[in-house]
Amino acid sequence: MKHEPVQHLFDRMAQNMPEQTAISCGETRITYRQLQQRTDKLAHLLISGGARKGCIVAILLDSKVDAITSIIAVLKADAVFVPFDPLLPDLRLGTMLKDVTPDL
């Protein structure tokens, strides 16, 4: 069985069903086409900002739509993401940042 990276599977879904809903959160509906456009744009920004293979990128999970967009974009940039929950106490977040030392 062949394994494909998540970002490749996502791009295939966006190609095959661009107008289908990819994310539904409350009143917000994002199609695969819209999500692909967002993730491609963010991936290019990450790459131009120095993201590269194995680079660690911190993601603050404050919005479900933004979190999903960010995760896919980081994967498209061939980087690694570390999620940070904004509901954690500041001290804990600070400790996590020191432990992880993200590149971006």
C-alpha positions in Angstrom: 0.0 0.0 0.0 1.4 3.4 -1.0 1.5 6.1 1.6 1.0 9.7 0.5 1.6 12.8 2.5 -1.5 14.5 3.9 -0.8 17.7 1.9 -0.9 15.6 -1.4 -4.1 13.9 -0.4 -5.6 17.3 0.4 -4.5 18.8 -3.0 -6.1 15.8 -4.8 -9.4 16.4 -2.9 -9.2 20.1 -3.9 -8.7 19.1 -7.5 -11.4 16.5 -7.6 -14.1 18.4 -5.6 -13.2 22.1 -5.5 -16.6 23.4 -4.6 -17.3 20.9 -1.8 -17.1 22.1 1.8 -13.7 21.3 3.3 -14.3 23.0 6.6 -17.5 23.8 8.4 -17.3 25.7 11.7 -20.4 27.4 12.9 -21.6 29.7 10.2 -18.2 29.5 8.3 -18.0 27.3 5.3 -14.8 26.9 3.3 -14.6 25.0 0.1 -11.6 22.9 -0.9 -10.7 25.5 -3.6 -10.7 28.3 -1.0 -8.7 26.3 1.5 -6.2 25.3 -1.2 -5.8 29.0 -2.1 -5.3 29.9 1.5 -2.8 27.1 2.2 -0.8 27.7 -1.0 -0.5 31.4 -0.1 0.6 30.7 3.5 3.0 28.0 2.4 4.7 30.4 0.0 4.9 33.0 2.8 6.5 30.5 5.1 9.0 29.4 2.4 9.9 33.0 1.7 10.3 33.6 5.4 12.8 30.7 5.7 10.7 27.6 6.1 12.5 24.5 4.8 12.6 20.8 5.2 12.5 19.9 9.0 12.0 23.5 10.0 9.9 23.8 13.2 6.9 26.1 12.9 4.8 27.0 16.0 1.1 27.3 15.4 -1.3 28.9 17.8 -4.6 27.0 17.5 -6.9 30.0 18.1 -9.4 29.4 15.3 -10.3 26.0 13.8 -10.2 27.3 10.2 -6.9 29.1 10.7 -5.4 26.1 12.5 -6.3 23.7 9.7 -5.1 26.2 7.1 -1.8 26.6 9.0 -1.2 22.9 9.5 -1.7 22.1 5.8 0.5 25.1 4.8 3.3 24.1 7.1 3.2 20.6 5.6 3.2 22.0 2.1 6.3 24.0 3.1 7.9 20.7 4.0 8.3 21.9 7.6 7.1 20.5 10.9 4.4 22.1 13.0 4.0 22.2 16.8 0.5 23.2 18.0 0.1 25.6 20.9 -3.2 25.9 22.6 -4.0 29.5 23.5 -6.1 28.3 26.5 -3.0 27.1 28.3 -1.5 29.4 30.9 1.1 31.8 29.7 3.8 30.2 31.9 3.1 26.8 30.2 3.2 28.3 26.7 6.5 30.0 27.5 8.0 26.7 28.8 6.8 24.9 25.7 8.3 27.6 23.4 11.7 27.2 25.2 11.5 23.4 24.9 10.6 23.4 21.2 12.6 26.4 20.0 10.6 26.9 16.8 12.4 28.3 13.7 9.3 30.3 12.8 
